[in-house]
Amino acid sequence: MKNNRKKNRKRNKSKIKRPQKRLQRLQIAPLWLLTIDYTGSQLVHAYSKKFNTDLLCSIKELRMLGIEISANYEEAVARSLSNRIEQKRQKKAESDIMEESWTDANFAYIVGYTSGGAPYGISWEELDDQA
């Protein structure tokens, strides 16, 4: 059984989809564009998925291929990506803060936080009563 698992792992590694270089994508893309029937943002998403690129790279390469994509759409995508990056940064900062603070003035041990952000756990008074 263990041998089969190892073989499966090795086989799956070869199926990892790696992005092609830009020149390769630009050579393959015109043929691919003939086979699809997308327009606008659907085309950008399909290109991004097919060639494993981010949306801004897809927009740039589709423009190189002569396809018109509005500047408004590009700005919206750029804004969306920057907002997503900022949200990830904030979430990481919040999780770092929560991990660091296991105690405070009211609680000897903070078990967790409610959905509103209020801490709950064992208070200093409860700890003194138990001891």
C-alpha positions in Angstrom: 0.0 0.0 0.0 2.7 2.5 0.9 4.5 1.9 -2.4 1.3 2.8 -4.3 1.0 6.1 -2.3 4.5 7.1 -3.1 4.0 6.3 -6.8 0.8 8.4 -6.8 2.6 11.3 -5.2 5.3 11.2 -7.8 2.8 11.0 -10.6 0.7 13.9 -9.3 3.8 16.2 -9.1 4.2 15.9 -12.8 0.7 17.2 -13.3 1.4 20.5 -11.6 0.4 23.3 -14.1 3.3 25.6 -14.6 2.9 28.8 -16.5 4.5 28.9 -19.9 6.8 31.7 -21.0 5.3 34.8 -22.5 6.6 34.1 -26.0 5.2 30.6 -25.9 1.8 31.8 -24.7 1.7 34.5 -27.4 2.4 31.9 -30.1 -0.3 29.4 -28.8 -3.0 32.0 -28.0 -4.1 33.0 -31.5 -5.0 29.4 -32.2 -6.8 29.0 -28.9 -8.7 32.3 -29.5 -10.2 30.8 -32.7 -11.6 27.8 -30.7 -13.5 29.9 -28.0 -16.5 32.1 -28.1 -15.9 34.5 -25.2 -15.8 38.3 -25.0 -14.8 41.0 -22.5 -14.1 39.9 -19.0 -15.0 36.3 -19.8 -12.2 36.2 -22.3 -9.7 37.6 -19.7 -10.7 35.0 -17.1 -10.6 32.2 -19.6 -7.1 33.3 -20.8 -5.9 33.6 -17.3 -7.2 30.1 -16.4 -5.9 28.5 -19.6 -2.4 29.9 -19.5 -2.1 30.2 -15.6 -1.5 33.9 -15.5 -2.9 36.6 -13.3 -5.6 38.9 -14.7 -3.4 41.9 -15.3 -0.9 39.8 -17.3 -3.8 38.3 -19.2 -5.1 41.8 -20.1 -1.6 42.9 -21.3 -1.1 39.8 -23.4 -4.6 40.0 -25.0 -3.8 43.6 -25.9 -0.6 42.4 -27.5 -2.7 40.0 -29.6 -4.9 42.8 -30.8 -7.9 42.3 -28.6 -9.5 45.5 -27.2 -10.0 45.6 -23.5 -11.3 48.7 -21.8 -9.1 50.7 -19.6 -12.0 50.9 -17.0 -12.0 47.1 -16.7 -8.2 47.1 -16.3 -8.4 49.7 -13.5 -11.2 47.7 -11.8 -9.1 44.6 -11.9 -6.0 46.4 -10.5 -8.1 47.9 -7.8 -9.6 44.6 -6.9 -6.2 42.9 -6.7 -4.8 45.7 -4.5 -7.8 45.5 -2.2 -7.4 41.7 -2.0 -3.7 42.1 -1.1 -4.6 44.7 1.6 -7.3 42.5 3.1 -4.8 39.6 3.3 -2.3 41.9 5.0 -4.8 43.1 7.5 -6.1 39.5 8.2 -2.5 38.4 8.8 -1.8 41.3 11.2 -5.0 40.6 13.1 -4.1 36.9 13.5 -0.6 37.8 14.6 -2.1 40.1 17.3 -4.5 37.5 18.5 -1.8 34.8 18.7 0.5 37.1 20.7 -2.1 38.1 23.3 -3.1 35.1 25.5 -3.5 37.4 28.6 -4.7 40.9 29.3 -5.8 43.0 32.3 -9.1 41.1 32.7 -8.2 37.5 31.7 -5.4 35.2 32.9 -5.9 33.0 29.8 -7.9 34.1 26.7 -9.5 31.1 25.0 -10.8 32.9 22.0 -12.8 35.9 20.8 -16.5 36.3 20.0 -17.7 37.3 16.6 -17.8 40.9 17.9 -14.2 40.7 18.9 -14.7 40.5 22.7 -12.3 38.1 24.5 -13.5 35.2 26.6 -11.6 32.8 28.9 -10.4 32.4 32.5 -10.4 35.7 34.4 -7.9 36.6 37.0 -10.6 36.3 39.7 -11.6 32.8 38.7 -8.0 31.7 38.7 -7.5 33.1 42.2 -10.7 31.3 43.4 -9.6 28.0 42.0 -6.1 28.2 43.6 
